[in-house]
Amino acid sequence: MTDDTPQHTHLDGIVDYTTALDTLCKLASHHLYLFEKNYDGLGFNSESRYESLRHFLLSHRTNRLLILAQDTHYLSTRCPRMTMLLRQFDSRLLIHQTRDLHCTTPFCVADNAHYVRRYHFDDPRGLMAKNDPKNARALESLYLEMWENSHPAVSITKLGL
């Protein structure tokens, strides 16, 4: 098997899914697109995830991390490590809230080649795919369409007089 051969791994629960997200964050070298209902319980405030995302954003000044959520409350109030990343990388890390509540399949895509997805928000089972550009591009296209119909939701900018 060559490095370009698609590799699919079935995920049997949240622990597998969270581990797959860690792997995907480490595989990303240019852009990382994340979509979840609310990110609670998925390791986004863990030190290891913080370090992976920070390393990704530090590795090149053009790297971008786009986070899309149906509900951003957890990210904005219960995830201080994400806030630290926002402070450091405010122009390359964006968090939006989707207006489209019809998509119930969480997924994350890295570099048009790798992805992780669950079958439904309420189903912890899913799939991790490495070196699967055809399906990764399809998910990325869906992501970018959802992004266009979303709005900025979490910012480090403080409003006031």
C-alpha contacts under 8 A as a table, 3 or more apart, distances in Angstrom:
res1	aa1	res2	aa2	distance
1	M	5	T	6.29
2	T	5	T	5.52
3	D	131	N	7.60
4	D	131	N	5.71
5	T	131	N	6.20
5	T	132	D	7.69
6	P	129	A	6.84
6	P	130	K	5.69
6	P	131	N	4.60
6	P	132	D	4.91
7	Q	129	A	5.56
7	Q	130	K	5.10
7	Q	131	N	6.50
7	Q	132	D	7.35
8	H	127	L	6.73
8	H	128	M	5.66
8	H	129	A	4.48
8	H	130	K	6.55
9	T	127	L	5.68
9	T	128	M	5.10
9	T	129	A	6.42
10	H	125	R	7.61
10	H	126	G	6.00
10	H	127	L	4.61
10	H	128	M	6.43
11	L	16	D	5.30
11	L	17	Y	5.99
11	L	124	P	7.93
11	L	125	R	5.25
11	L	126	G	4.79
11	L	127	L	5.35
11	L	128	M	7.07
12	D	16	D	6.19
12	D	17	Y	7.69
12	D	124	P	6.82
12	D	125	R	4.68
12	D	126	G	6.75
13	G	16	D	5.38
13	G	17	Y	6.17
13	G	124	P	4.57
13	G	125	R	4.96
13	G	126	G	7.64
14	I	17	Y	4.83
14	I	18	T	5.89
14	I	42	L	7.59
14	I	124	P	5.13
14	I	125	R	7.21
15	V	18	T	5.18
15	V	19	T	6.16
16	D	19	T	5.13
16	D	20	A	6.09
17	Y	20	A	4.98
17	Y	21	L	6.21
17	Y	116	V	7.75
17	Y	118	R	7.82
17	Y	124	P	7.24
17	Y	125	R	7.40
17	Y	126	G	6.99
18	T	21	L	5.03
18	T	22	D	6.37
18	T	42	L	5.65
18	T	43	G	6.64
19	T	22	D	5.06
19	T	23	T	6.33
20	A	23	T	4.96
20	A	24	L	6.10
20	A	116	V	6.73
20	A	128	M	6.41
21	L	24	L	5.01
21	L	25	C	6.15
21	L	108	C	7.81
21	L	116	V	6.77
22	D	25	C	5.22
22	D	26	K	6.42
22	D	49	R	6.43
22	D	52	S	7.58
23	T	26	K	5.16
23	T	27	L	6.22
24	L	27	L	4.96
24	L	28	A	6.27
24	L	109	V	7.83
24	L	110	A	6.72
24	L	114	H	7.08
24	L	115	Y	6.91
24	L	116	V	7.29
25	C	28	A	5.46
25	C	32	L	7.38
25	C	49	R	7.83
25	C	52	S	6.23
25	C	53	L	6.47
25	C	56	F	7.52
25	C	110	A	7.61
26	K	29	S	7.98
26	K	52	S	6.10
26	K	53	L	7.91
26	K	56	F	7.35
27	L	110	A	7.20
27	L	114	H	7.86
28	A	31	H	6.34
28	A	32	L	6.21
28	A	56	F	7.01
28	A	110	A	5.08
28	A	111	D	6.06
29	S	56	F	6.67
29	S	59	S	7.90
29	S	63	N	7.20
29	S	110	A	7.69
29	S	111	D	6.74
30	H	60	H	7.86
30	H	62	T	7.22
30	H	63	N	4.76
30	H	64	R	6.66
30	H	110	A	7.64
30	H	111	D	5.86
31	H	63	N	5.47
31	H	64	R	4.82
31	H	65	L	5.90
31	H	66	L	7.98
31	H	110	A	5.86
31	H	111	D	5.43
32	L	64	R	6.40
32	L	65	L	4.92
32	L	66	L	6.38
32	L	108	C	7.29
32	L	109	V	5.86
32	L	110	A	4.60
32	L	111	D	6.63
33	Y	65	L	6.08
33	Y	66	L	4.97
33	Y	67	I	6.10
33	Y	68	L	7.80
33	Y	108	C	5.47
33	Y	109	V	5.17
33	Y	110	A	6.45
33	Y	140	E	7.59
33	Y	143	Y	7.41
34	L	65	L	7.87
34	L	66	L	6.29
34	L	67	I	4.85
34	L	68	L	6.00
34	L	107	F	6.37
34	L	108	C	4.34
34	L	109	V	6.63
35	F	67	I	6.16
35	F	68	L	4.75
35	F	69	A	5.71
35	F	106	P	5.49
35	F	107	F	5.40
35	F	108	C	5.91
35	F	143	Y	7.64
36	E	39	Y	5.83
36	E	68	L	6.68
36	E	69	A	5.17
36	E	70	Q	6.90
36	E	105	T	7.94
36	E	106	P	4.82
36	E	107	F	6.78
36	E	121	F	7.70
37	K	69	A	5.25
37	K	70	Q	4.83
37	K	71	D	6.02
37	K	104	T	7.88
37	K	106	P	6.97
37	K	121	F	6.76
38	N	69	A	5.63
38	N	70	Q	6.21
38	N	71	D	4.95
38	N	72	T	5.87
38	N	73	H	7.30
38	N	74	Y	6.34
38	N	75	L	7.47
39	Y	42	L	5.74
39	Y	43	G	7.94
39	Y	44	F	6.78
39	Y	69	A	7.64
39	Y	74	Y	6.85
39	Y	75	L	7.08
40	D	43	G	7.63
40	D	44	F	7.59
40	D	74	Y	6.13
40	D	75	L	7.94
41	G	44	F	7.71
43	G	46	S	5.15
43	G	49	R	6.62
44	F	49	R	5.97
44	F	50	Y	7.03
44	F	79	C	7.15
44	F	81	R	7.87
44	F	82	M	7.33
45	N	49	R	7.00
45	N	50	Y	6.74
45	N	79	C	5.24
45	N	80	P	6.89
45	N	81	R	5.55
45	N	82	M	6.76
46	S	49	R	5.41
46	S	50	Y	6.18
46	S	81	R	7.69
47	E	50	Y	5.03
47	E	51	E	6.11
47	E	81	R	7.76
48	S	51	E	5.10
48	S	52	S	6.17
49	R	52	S	5.02
49	R	53	L	6.13
50	Y	53	L	5.29
50	Y	54	R	5.96
50	Y	81	R	6.25
50	Y	82	M	7.23
50	Y	85	L	7.77
51	E	54	R	5.00
51	E	55	H	5.92
52	S	55	H	5.16
52	S	56	F	6.16
53	L	56	F	4.99
53	L	57	L	6.22
54	R	57	L	5.16
54	R	58	L	6.04
54	R	85	L	6.82
55	H	58	L	5.06
55	H	59	S	5.91
56	F	59	S	5.33
56	F	60	H	7.55
56	F	63	N	7.18
57	L	60	H	6.41
57	L	61	R	7.07
57	L	63	N	5.69
57	L	64	R	6.93
57	L	65	L	7.57
57	L	89	F	7.42
57	L	92	R	7.66
58	L	61	R	6.73
59	S	63	N	7.58
60	H	63	N	5.60
62	T	92	R	7.60
63	N	92	R	6.87
64	R	92	R	4.87
64	R	93	L	6.10
65	L	92	R	6.18
65	L	93	L	4.81
65	L	94	L	6.59
66	L	92	R	7.89
66	L	93	L	5.84
66	L	94	L	5.07
66	L	95	I	6.15
66	L	96	H	7.89
67	I	93	L	7.63
67	I	94	L	6.10
67	I	95	I	4.67
67	I	96	H	6.26
68	L	95	I	5.86
68	L	96	H	4.95
68	L	97	Q	5.65
68	L	98	T	6.45
68	L	147	W	7.11
69	A	72	T	5.82
69	A	95	I	7.73
69	A	96	H	6.46
69	A	97	Q	4.96
69	A	98	T	5.96
70	Q	97	Q	5.45
70	Q	98	T	5.23
70	Q	99	R	7.34
70	Q	100	D	7.91
70	Q	101	L	6.93
71	D	74	Y	7.58
71	D	97	Q	6.50
72	T	75	L	5.34
72	T	76	S	6.15
72	T	96	H	7.88
72	T	97	Q	6.48
72	T	153	A	6.88
72	T	154	V	7.21
73	H	76	S	5.25
73	H	77	T	5.90
73	H	78	R	7.61
74	Y	77	T	5.41
74	Y	78	R	4.98
74	Y	79	C	6.34
75	L	78	R	5.91
75	L	79	C	5.00
75	L	80	P	7.89
75	L	82	M	6.82
75	L	83	T	7.88
75	L	154	V	7.73
76	S	79	C	6.39
76	S	80	P	7.86
76	S	83	T	7.26
76	S	154	V	6.04
77	T	80	P	7.39
79	C	82	M	5.55
79	C	83	T	6.72
80	P	83	T	4.91
80	P	84	M	6.29
81	R	84	M	4.98
81	R	85	L	6.36
82	M	85	L	5.04
82	M	86	L	6.19
83	T	86	L	4.95
83	T	87	R	6.26
83	T	156	I	7.27
84	M	87	R	5.15
84	M	88	Q	6.38
85	L	88	Q	5.16
85	L	89	F	5.83
85	L	90	D	7.60
85	L	93	L	7.60
86	L	89	F	5.21
86	L	90	D	4.81
86	L	93	L	6.15
86	L	94	L	7.70
86	L	155	S	7.31
86	L	156	I	6.64
87	R	90	D	5.61
87	R	156	I	6.26
89	F	92	R	5.46
89	F	93	L	5.72
90	D	93	L	5.47
90	D	94	L	6.99
90	D	156	I	7.74
91	S	94	L	7.19
94	L	152	P	7.51
94	L	154	V	7.82
95	I	152	P	6.12
95	I	153	A	6.03
95	I	154	V	5.59
95	I	155	S	7.60
96	H	147	W	7.46
96	H	150	S	6.06
96	H	151	H	5.23
96	H	152	P	4.28
96	H	153	A	4.85
96	H	154	V	6.83
97	Q	150	S	5.51
97	Q	151	H	5.55
97	Q	152	P	6.33
97	Q	153	A	5.53
98	T	101	L	7.19
98	T	146	M	6.66
98	T	147	W	7.02
98	T	149	N	6.63
98	T	150	S	4.30
98	T	151	H	6.65
99	R	149	N	6.33
99	R	150	S	5.47
99	R	151	H	7.70
100	D	103	C	6.75
100	D	146	M	6.98
100	D	149	N	7.26
100	D	150	S	7.70
101	L	104	T	7.27
103	C	106	P	7.92
104	T	120	H	5.45
104	T	121	F	5.73
105	T	117	R	7.09
105	T	118	R	6.02
105	T	119	Y	5.56
105	T	120	H	4.52
105	T	121	F	5.92
106	P	117	R	5.73
106	P	118	R	5.63
106	P	119	Y	7.41
106	P	120	H	6.59
106	P	121	F	6.20
107	F	115	Y	7.08
107	F	116	V	5.54
107	F	117	R	4.06
107	F	118	R	6.43
107	F	139	L	7.78
108	C	115	Y	5.45
108	C	116	V	5.30
108	C	117	R	6.40
109	V	112	N	6.76
109	V	113	A	7.50
109	V	114	H	5.83
109	V	115	Y	4.33
109	V	116	V	6.70
109	V	136	A	6.34
109	V	139	L	7.08
109	V	140	E	6.39
110	A	113	A	6.21
110	A	114	H	5.21
110	A	115	Y	6.09
110	A	136	A	7.90
111	D	114	H	6.69
112	N	133	P	5.55
112	N	136	A	5.29
112	N	137	R	5.29
112	N	140	E	6.96
113	A	130	K	6.57
113	A	131	N	5.00
113	A	132	D	5.24
113	A	133	P	4.15
113	A	134	K	7.72
113	A	136	A	5.39
113	A	137	R	7.28
114	H	128	M	7.76
114	H	129	A	5.49
114	H	130	K	4.51
114	H	131	N	5.55
114	H	132	D	5.99
114	H	133	P	6.89
114	H	136	A	5.94
115	Y	128	M	5.92
115	Y	129	A	5.29
115	Y	130	K	6.69
115	Y	132	D	7.97
115	Y	136	A	5.98
116	V	126	G	7.41
116	V	127	L	5.74
116	V	128	M	4.37
116	V	129	A	6.27
117	R	126	G	5.47
117	R	127	L	5.48
117	R	128	M	6.59
118	R	121	F	7.07
118	R	123	D	6.83
118	R	124	P	6.49
118	R	125	R	5.72
118	R	126	G	3.89
118	R	127	L	6.39
119	Y	123	D	6.16
119	Y	124	P	7.68
119	Y	125	R	6.48
119	Y	126	G	5.58
120	H	123	D	5.02
120	H	124	P	7.60
121	F	124	P	7.45
123	D	126	G	7.91
129	A	132	D	6.14
132	D	135	N	5.91
132	D	136	A	6.02
133	P	136	A	4.84
133	P	137	R	5.78
134	K	137	R	5.43
134	K	138	A	6.55
135	N	138	A	5.04
135	N	139	L	6.31
136	A	139	L	5.17
136	A	140	E	6.04
137	R	140	E	4.88
137	R	141	S	6.03
138	A	141	S	5.13
138	A	142	L	6.40
139	L	142	L	5.08
139	L	143	Y	6.07
140	E	143	Y	4.85
140	E	144	L	6.10
141	S	144	L	5.22
141	S	145	E	6.24
142	L	145	E	5.14
142	L	146	M	6.25
143	Y	146	M	5.10
143	Y	147	W	6.04
144	L	147	W	4.80
144	L	148	E	6.17
145	E	148	E	5.23
145	E	149	N	6.66
146	M	149	N	5.17
146	M	150	S	6.32
147	W	150	S	5.06
147	W	151	H	7.82
152	P	155	S	7.67
155	S	158	K	7.98
